[in-house]
Amino acid sequence: MNAPAHPAWTCFSVEIADHVAHVRLNRPDAMNALNRAFWNELPAIIRDINDNARARVIVLSSTGKHFTAGMDLSVFTDPEAGVTSRSESDRATAMEAFRYHVHYLQNTFSCLDEARMPVLVAVQGGCVGAGVDMISACDIRYCTSDAFFVIQEINIGMTADVGTFPRLCKLIPEGWVREMAYTGRRLPAARAREIGLVNEVFDTHEALLAHVLDTAREIASKPPLAVAGSKVMVNYARDHSIKDALDYIAVWQTGMFAPQHMMESFAAKQEKRAPDYPDLHPLRNTM
């Protein structure tokens, strides 16, 4: 089924089928540059899917020749965006507020990392600047053979600040992060796969999307609670010591071990049918 129409989405299209939410960047004529609306819409879409348990897996893809050209220049020049309207008469207090604005931008991508369900991303063509921040927050990355990745911020005189370095340093060797960050060079698809940034490279956009959606449907066929637990544990292990991660999985299992889901797996295999698992519960965010 399709997600309920939302007249406010100007940067995205959203479809939900087979327990998979397919979220597409949908401004190909602008090379999917990340304008002001993007930074408001993406977290709203992801949190709606997450909080209401609308899907078991999220696929993030794009349209046109390039995945994204990065931050739209209007974000840097629009006074209402809070980037160029800093009062030099009281710069310190203005910059204290700007710190929270940067946190707001960071949280646009942190919602992908924090979602209960896995987020798979399909990259075609250029993935530039903030696009690298975005894909770094996803669970699994795939791309086309013409894809390339650029930490563009160095080329416009700034340091990447929306998530590239904290996450990319966990994904690829530090030397490659430093080379990309200091030079602003393109990282081509073949090298991205070689160093582990992407799992697979495909010749065409169509083949890329077919594989990613097939993988998403395969994940969606597994017990949602076990998948969610796996994501929590991988993220926790990434951010903590081995000892802490072992203790946390022990605590998790005392509360969320689900023998009924295991019995359904065994029964479905014996009866040669697809297993029927319960979805995650919607989250209660109000009193």
Protein Blocks (a to p, Z undefined) as FASTA:
>chain_A
ZZdddfklmkbccddeehiacdddfbfknoopacfklmmmmmmmmmmmmmnopafbdcdd
dedjbfbecjafklmmmmknommmccfklmmlmmmmmmmmmmmmmmmmmmmmmpmbdcdd
ddehjaehjlmmmmmmpmbdcddfkbccddfklmnopacfklmmmmmmmmmcfklmmmmm
mnopacdfklmmmnopambdcfbfklmmmmmmmmmmmmmmpcfklmmmmmmmmmmmmmmc
fklmmmmmmmmmmmmgcfklmmmmmmmmmnopacdddddddddfbZZ
